[in-house]
Amino acid sequence: MPTRGHLLPHEPITTIDEYFATDTGGLGVARAQEIGPAATIELIQRSGLRGRGGGGFPTGQKWSGVANQDATRRYLVCNGAEGEPGTFKDRALMRCNPYQLVEGVIIAAFALGAVEAYIAMKSHFTRELDAVTRAVQEMQQAGICSDCTVNIVGGPDEYLFGEEKALLEVIEGGDPLPRLLPPYEHGLFATAPQTGWEGRGTHRSQGAESNPTVVNNVETLSNVPHILARGADWFRSLGTAESPGTQVCTVVGDVAAPGVGEIELGTPLRDVLRDVGGGMREGRSFKAAFSGVANPVVTQEYLDVPVSYEGFEAIGSGMGAGGFIVFDDSACMVEVARMFSRFLWVESCGQCPACKRGSAEITARLEQIESGDGTADDVAEIAGWLDKVTDGNRCYLAVEEQVLVASSVRAFADEFEEHLRLGRCPRPRDIPFPKIVDLADRTAVYDPRVPLKQPDWTYA
């Protein structure tokens, strides 16, 4: 069964009275107001909380950097636009306890001196939107966020909506096209100019203002009220020295029982796949796992890697957002590389020509090899484009293409050679793309539209 912890309750919390009846409900914001903004940030720094959106950046350091800027207006944004393949943990958190998220948002906005806070998620996350909206309204009625305006924004289904610079564009009413500068330099409703991007004016800000903005994801902010209520030492008693706390993990793919569960950081990946995903399917063995589509592949020899930032870094990969896509010995890794590459090519916004063209060329060559029509020249062309695909990249998507495909070609060179030698795929099998629509009762529902999406973001 999935592990339950302070973030994932045994039963969903659906009213504010149920939340206040928990050990920590409402105590975090009271503690923050008692000690003040500076001490609140210092407490988060001492806890060692790191961003759970994939990058793992120290949360207190991010807050401090924005709070200490000389700015007229600061903003807080919660990134709930969860679109990483193989990941469902933020939606699980918003479903089971939206109140801890809203309390975390209120605390962070207070600590930063933010004029407003925004919670952004995809418009089709209707269940999550309803839950978070209800939590905000009940918090307001209880007088907990009466002096903090919390706005809820629905956005498009595009993958780049989850990129923090593109997220700000959507909140401002634009398309999910990543800006040049990061949010702490050019935040929400900023009027200061950006080189290579047109700064837009707004009635909310007068003159040339950068409006530094903190963007944290759902799981990061959900941890905040627990740390304020229980203390930094309590949080550091969980996990490892470099990766304190717990991680809400998703495990899908070729596993017996896909699921979401909370694990203590430092737990071996093998145990996470067993406890959260039910282990491998009967008669099958582990071949590979990807932490979303942002990091190099994890192969069988690293199955016991500790699930922590430093653990995955030590094997040349990354923990990402704790979403693991698992493949067994029946999977063709050329096909896996092809479908991931196609996803990234389609979802690339086209602002950086090397990214859009490079991912297109890599995908085309992988398709040739997978179909049995590939040659050694295709492998060489893939290598050449992998060197160039990140030229001038504005966001991380091109790097994802580079590291994911390169690691797959390197780790499974024998399978690429098999395709070239046989002129066909030796492991033909339908592999669904793991973009999760829903995950409940140990069943993952994937979006069937992914193969139909075109590079201009329309559907065939």
C-alpha positions in Angstrom: 0.0 0.0 0.0 1.2 3.6 -0.6 2.9 5.2 2.3 0.9 8.0 4.1 2.5 10.8 5.9 2.0 14.4 6.9 1.2 15.5 3.4 -1.0 12.6 2.3 -3.7 11.9 4.9 -5.4 8.5 5.2 -8.7 10.1 4.3 -9.3 13.2 2.2 -9.9 16.5 4.2 -12.9 18.1 2.7 -13.8 20.9 5.1 -11.9 23.5 7.1 -13.3 22.0 10.4 -11.7 18.7 9.5 -8.4 20.5 8.7 -8.4 22.4 12.0 -9.0 19.1 13.7 -5.6 17.8 12.5 -2.4 18.2 14.5 -1.2 21.2 12.5 -4.2 22.8 10.7 -4.0 26.6 11.1 -1.0 26.5 13.5 1.6 27.3 10.7 0.1 30.6 9.8 -0.3 31.5 13.5 3.3 30.8 14.1 4.4 32.8 11.1 2.4 35.8 12.3 3.9 35.4 15.7 7.6 35.4 14.6 7.3 37.7 11.6 8.4 37.5 8.0 12.2 37.5 8.4 12.1 34.7 11.1 9.6 32.7 9.0 12.1 32.8 6.0 14.9 31.9 8.4 12.9 28.9 9.7 12.3 27.6 6.2 16.0 28.0 5.4 17.0 26.0 8.5 14.5 23.3 7.6 16.4 22.6 4.4 13.2 22.3 2.4 14.0 22.1 -1.3 11.7 22.7 -4.2 9.6 19.7 -5.1 8.9 20.8 -8.7 12.0 19.1 -10.1 14.9 21.5 -9.6 15.4 21.0 -5.9 16.4 24.6 -5.2 16.5 25.6 -1.5 13.1 27.2 -0.8 14.3 29.5 2.0 17.1 30.8 -0.3 14.6 31.5 -3.0 12.3 33.4 -0.6 15.2 35.4 0.9 16.4 36.4 -2.5 13.1 38.0 -3.5 12.2 39.4 0.0 15.5 41.2 0.1 15.1 43.0 -3.2 14.2 46.6 -3.2 10.9 46.4 -4.9 7.6 48.2 -4.8 5.6 45.0 -5.5 6.3 41.3 -5.0 4.2 38.4 -5.9 3.9 34.7 -5.0 2.8 32.1 -7.5 1.9 28.5 -6.8 2.6 26.2 -9.8 -0.1 23.6 -10.0 0.1 23.2 -13.8 1.3 19.6 -13.4 2.0 18.3 -16.8 5.2 16.2 -16.4 4.6 12.8 -17.9 4.4 10.1 -15.2 3.5 12.6 -12.5 0.3 13.0 -10.5 1.4 14.0 -7.0 0.4 17.6 -7.0 -3.1 16.7 -8.2 -3.3 14.1 -5.5 -2.3 16.7 -2.8 -4.9 19.2 -4.0 -7.5 16.5 -3.9 -6.7 15.1 -0.5 -5.9 18.2 1.4 -6.2 21.6 -0.4 -6.1 23.4 2.9 -2.5 22.8 3.7 -1.6 24.2 0.2 -3.7 27.3 0.8 -2.2 27.8 4.2 1.3 27.4 2.7 0.5 30.0 0.1 -0.7 32.4 2.8 2.5 31.9 4.9 4.8 32.4 1.9 3.0 35.5 0.7 3.2 36.9 4.3 7.0 36.1 4.5 7.7 37.7 1.1 5.5 40.8 1.7 3.7 39.8 -1.5 0.9 42.1 -2.7 -1.0 39.1 -4.1 -0.7 35.4 -4.5 -1.7 33.2 -7.5 -2.5 29.5 -7.7 -2.3 28.4 -11.3 -3.4 25.0 -12.7 -4.8 23.6 -15.9 -8.4 24.4 -16.6 -9.3 20.8 -17.1 -8.2 20.0 -13.5 -11.8 20.6 -12.5 -11.7 18.5 -9.4 -8.6 20.2 -8.1 -9.9 23.7 -9.1 -13.1 23.1 -7.1 -11.2 21.8 -4.1 -8.7 24.6 -3.9 -11.4 27.3 -4.6 -13.4 25.8 -1.7 -10.4 25.9 0.6 -9.6 29.5 -0.3 -13.2 30.6 0.4 -13.4 28.8 3.7 -10.0 30.2 4.8 -11.3 33.7 3.9 -14.5 33.1 5.8 -12.5 31.9 8.8 -10.5 35.2 8.7 -7.2 33.4 8.0 -6.4 35.1 4.7 -8.5 38.2 5.0 -5.5 40.4 4.3 -4.0 38.2 1.5 -5.6 38.1 -1.9 -5.3 34.6 -3.3 -6.2 34.4 -7.0 -6.9 31.1 -8.8 -6.1 30.9 -12.5 -6.9 28.1 -15.0 -4.7 27.7 -18.0 -4.0 25.6 -21.1 -3.0 21.9 -21.4 0.4 22.6 -23.0 3.5 21.1 -21.3 5.2 24.5 -21.2 2.5 25.9 -19.0 4.4 24.3 -16.1 7.6 26.2 -17.0 7.8 29.0 -14.4 8.5 31.8 -16.9 5.7 30.6 -19.2 3.4 30.3 -16.2 3.7 34.0 -15.6 2.8 34.7 -19.2 -0.4 32.6 -18.8 -1.4 34.4 -15.5 -1.0 37.7 -17.4 -3.3 36.4 -20.2 -0.8 35.3 -22.7 0.3 32.0 -24.3 2.6 29.6 -22.4 5.8 31.0 -24.1 8.8 31.2 -21.7 10.2 34.6 -21.1 13.9 35.4 -21.3 14.4 36.3 -17.6 13.5 34.3 -14.5 10.7 35.4 -12.2 13.0 36.7 -9.5 14.3 39.2 -12.1 11.2 39.9 -14.2 8.1 38.9 -12.3 4.3 39.2 -12.6 3.0 42.4 -14.3 6.6 43.7 -14.6 7.1 46.9 -16.7 10.9 46.9 -16.7 12.2 46.0 -20.2 13.5 42.6 -21.1 16.1 42.2 -23.9 14.6 40.0 -26.6 11.1 40.2 -25.1 8.6 43.0 -24.9 7.7 44.1 -21.4 4.0 44.8 -21.1 2.6 47.6 -19.0 -0.3 47.2 -16.5 -2.4 49.4 -14.3 -1.1 47.4 -11.4 2.4 48.8 -11.6 3.6 52.3 -12.4 6.9 53.0 -14.0 9.7 50.5 -14.8 9.2 47.8 -12.1 10.5 44.3 -12.1 8.1 43.0 -9.5 10.2 40.0 -8.3 8.1 36.9 -8.0 8.6 33.6 -6.2 7.3 30.5 -8.0 6.9 27.3 -5.8 5.0 24.2 -6.7 2.1 22.6 -4.9 4.1 20.1 -2.9 6.7 22.6 -1.8 4.1 25.0 -0.4 2.1 22.1 1.2 5.1 21.4 3.4 5.4 24.9 4.7 2.6 24.9 7.3 3.9 21.7 8.8 7.4 23.1 9.1 6.1 26.2 10.8 3.9 24.2 13.2 6.4 21.5 14.0 9.8 23.2 13.6 12.8 22.9 11.4 14.4 20.1 13.5 11.3 17.9 13.0 11.5 18.3 9.3 15.3 17.6 9.3 14.6 14.4 11.3 13.1 13.0 8.1 15.0 12.2 4.9 18.7 12.8 4.5 21.0 15.7 5.4 21.0 17.1 1.9 17.4 16.1 1.1 15.3 16.5 4.3 11.6 15.6 4.5 9.4 13.3 2.4 8.6 13.1 -1.3 5.2 12.4 -2.8 6.0 9.9 -5.6 4.1 8.7 -8.6 4.9 5.3 -10.1 3.3 4.3 -13.4 4.2 2.3 -16.5 5.0 -1.4 -16.5 4.2 -1.9 -12.8 1.6 -4.1 -11.1 -0.4 -1.3 -9.4 0.3 2.3 -10.4 -0.1 4.7 -7.6 0.9 7.8 -5.6 2.5 7.6 -2.2 4.6 9.6 0.3 8.0 8.2 1.0 10.9 9.4 3.2 13.7 10.8 1.1 16.6 8.4 0.9 14.4 5.4 0.4 15.9 3.0 -2.3 14.2 3.3 -5.7 13.5 -0.4 -5.7 11.4 0.0 -2.5 9.6 3.0 -3.9 8.6 1.0 -7.0 7.4 -1.8 -4.8 5.6 0.2 -2.1 4.0 2.9 -4.4 3.7 1.0 -7.7 3.2 -2.6 -6.6 6.5 -3.7 -8.1 7.0 -5.3 -11.5 4.3 -7.2 -13.3 4.3 -10.9 -12.8 6.9 -12.7 -14.9 8.6 -9.4 -15.9 11.9 -7.8 -14.8 12.9 -4.1 -14.5 14.7 -2.6 -17.4 14.6 1.2 -17.0 12.9 4.1 -15.3 12.6 7.8 -16.2 11.9 10.5 -13.7 9.5 12.3 -16.0 11.1 13.4 -19.3 13.6 15.8 -17.8 16.5 13.5 -16.7 18.7 10.7 -18.0 17.4 7.2 -17.8 17.9 5.0 -14.7 19.0 1.5 -15.6 18.9 -1.8 -13.7 22.3 -1.4 -12.1 21.0 1.7 -10.3 17.7 0.2 -9.1 18.8 0.7 -5.4 19.7 4.4 -5.8 18.4 6.4 -2.9 15.5 8.6 -3.9 17.1 11.9 -3.0 18.6 14.8 -4.8 22.1 13.7 -4.0 21.4 10.1 -4.7 20.2 10.7 -8.3 23.0 13.2 -8.9 25.5 10.6 -7.9 24.4 8.3 -10.8 24.3 11.1 -13.3 20.5 11.6 -13.3 17.9 13.6 -11.4 15.0 12.9 -9.1 12.7 15.4 -10.9 9.3 15.7 -9.3 9.3 12.2 -8.0 7.3 10.8 -10.9 8.7 7.5 -12.1 7.8 5.9 -15.5 8.9 2.3 -15.4 9.6 -0.1 -18.3 10.1 -3.8 -18.1 12.2 -6.2 -20.2 9.4 -6.4 -22.9 9.8 -2.7 -23.8 11.7 -1.4 -26.8 13.8 1.4 -25.7 14.2 2.8 -29.2 10.4 3.2 -29.2 10.5 4.8 -25.7 13.1 7.3 -26.8 11.1 8.0 -30.0 7.8 8.7 -28.2 9.5 10.9 -25.5 11.4 12.8 -28.2 8.2 13.4 -30.2 6.4 14.7 -27.1 9.2 17.2 -26.5 9.3 18.3 -30.2 5.6 18.8 -30.3 5.5 20.7 -27.0 8.4 22.9 -27.9 7.1 26.5 -28.4 9.3 27.4 -31.3 10.9 30.5 -29.9 14.3 28.9 -30.0 14.9 27.5 -33.5 17.6 25.0 -32.5 15.2 23.4 -30.0 12.2 23.1 -32.4 14.2 22.0 -35.4 16.7 19.9 -33.5 14.0 17.9 -31.6 12.1 17.5 -35.0 15.2 16.0 -36.7 16.0 13.8 -33.7 12.5 12.5 -33.7 12.5 11.8 -37.4 15.7 9.8 -37.1 14.4 7.8 -34.2 11.3 7.0 -36.2 13.4 5.7 -39.1 15.4 3.5 -36.7 12.3 2.2 -34.9 10.5 1.4 -38.2 13.4 -0.7 -39.4 14.4 1.8 -42.1 17.2 3.4 -40.2 21.0 3.4 -40.9 24.2 4.2 -39.1 23.8 7.7 -40.6 20.6 8.2 -38.6 22.5 7.5 -35.4 25.2 9.9 -36.4 22.7 12.6 -37.2 21.0 12.1 -33.8 24.4 12.6 -32.1 25.0 15.8 -34.2 21.7 17.3 -33.4 22.0 16.5 -29.7 25.0 18.7 -29.6 23.1 21.7 -31.1 19.6 21.3 -29.8 20.2 23.5 -26.7 21.8 26.4 -28.7 20.2 29.6 -27.3 17.6 27.8 -25.3 15.3 30.0 -23.3 13.9 27.2 -21.1 14.9 23.6 -20.1 12.9 21.7 -22.7 15.9 21.4 -25.1 18.1 20.1 -22.3 15.5 17.5 -21.6 15.6 16.4 -25.2 19.4 16.3 -25.1 19.9 14.3 -21.8 16.9 11.9 -22.2 17.7 10.8 -25.8 21.5 10.8 -25.3 21.3 8.7 -22.2 18.9 6.2 -23.9 21.1 5.8 -27.0 24.1 5.3 -24.7 22.5 2.9 -22.2 20.7 0.8 -24.9 23.1 0.9 -27.7 22.6 -2.8 -28.3 18.9 -2.2 -29.0 19.7 0.5 -31.5 22.2 -1.9 -33.2 19.5 -4.7 -33.2 17.1 -2.4 -35.1 19.8 -1.6 -37.7 20.9 -5.2 -38.1 17.5 -6.8 -38.3 15.7 -4.0 -40.2 12.8 -4.3 -37.8 11.9 -3.8 -34.2 12.7 -7.0 -32.2 10.3 -6.0 -29.4 7.1 -4.8 -31.0 4.7 -3.7 -28.4 2.2 -0.9 -27.8 3.6 1.5 -25.2 1.1 4.1 -24.1 2.5 7.6 -23.5 2.3 8.2 -19.7 0.6 11.6 -19.6 -1.8 10.9 -16.7 -5.4 12.0 -16.9 -6.4 10.3 -13.7 -4.9 7.9 -11.2 -7.1 6.2 -8.7 -7.8 2.7 -7.4 -4.4 1.5 -8.7 -5.3 2.3 -12.2 -3.6 5.0 -14.4 -5.6 6.6 -17.2 -3.5 8.1 -19.9 -4.3 10.8 -22.4 -5.0 9.1 -25.8 -4.7 12.4 -27.6 -0.9 12.7 -27.1 0.0 10.9 -30.4 -2.5 13.1 -32.3 -1.0 16.5 -31.1 0.9 18.4 -33.8 3.9 20.7 -33.5 1.7 23.8 -33.8 -0.3 22.5 -30.7 -3.3 21.6 -32.8 -4.6 18.0 -33.0 -4.8 15.8 -36.1 
